[in-house]
């Protein structure tokens, strides 16, 4: 997806996608073996973490803190300083069905 400037008129950059996050995964982590993890497992277990905009409360809070009863998830920093969090339930990854003859 394209990232637009604040006026919404021109493109500034591209948003990161799963491939870029996978390439920037940390080399060492206490809970996960990222170097041995394949792209499919990475996509199933993690999702991007976005901070709240400044006008919507405390910047340091996770977006999941609004819902009572949920525990704060551990934020994992990637090499490019973006952040991901582990999913509570692994996602089902869908891939298109290709036929070699077509």
ChimeraX attribute file (.defattr): number of C-alpha atoms within 10 A of each C-alpha:
attribute: neighborCount
match mode: 1-to-1
recipient: residues
	/A:1	8
	/A:2	11
	/A:3	13
	/A:4	14
	/A:5	11
	/A:6	9
	/A:7	6
	/A:8	9
	/A:9	8
	/A:10	11
	/A:11	11
	/A:12	12
	/A:13	11
	/A:14	10
	/A:15	10
	/A:16	13
	/A:17	10
	/A:18	14
	/A:19	11
	/A:20	11
	/A:21	22
	/A:22	18
	/A:23	12
	/A:24	15
	/A:25	21
	/A:26	17
	/A:27	12
	/A:28	10
	/A:29	12
	/A:30	6
	/A:31	6
	/A:32	11
	/A:33	11
	/A:34	17
	/A:35	11
	/A:36	8
	/A:37	12
	/A:38	10
	/A:39	14
	/A:40	12
	/A:41	13
	/A:42	18
	/A:43	18
	/A:44	15
	/A:45	16
	/A:46	20
	/A:47	17
	/A:48	16
	/A:49	17
	/A:50	12
	/A:51	12
	/A:52	14
	/A:53	9
	/A:54	9
	/A:55	7
	/A:56	7
	/A:57	9
	/A:58	11
	/A:59	12
	/A:60	9
	/A:61	12
	/A:62	17
	/A:63	13
	/A:64	12
	/A:65	12
	/A:66	9
	/A:67	8
	/A:68	7
	/A:69	8
	/A:70	9
	/A:71	10
	/A:72	12
	/A:73	15
	/A:74	10
	/A:75	14
	/A:76	18
	/A:77	16
	/A:78	16
	/A:79	13
	/A:80	12
	/A:81	9
	/A:82	16
	/A:83	17
	/A:84	20
	/A:85	17
	/A:86	17
	/A:87	14
	/A:88	9
	/A:89	9
	/A:90	14
	/A:91	13
	/A:92	10
	/A:93	9
	/A:94	7
	/A:95	6
	/A:96	5
	/A:97	6
	/A:98	7
	/A:99	6
	/A:100	5
	/A:101	4
	/A:102	4
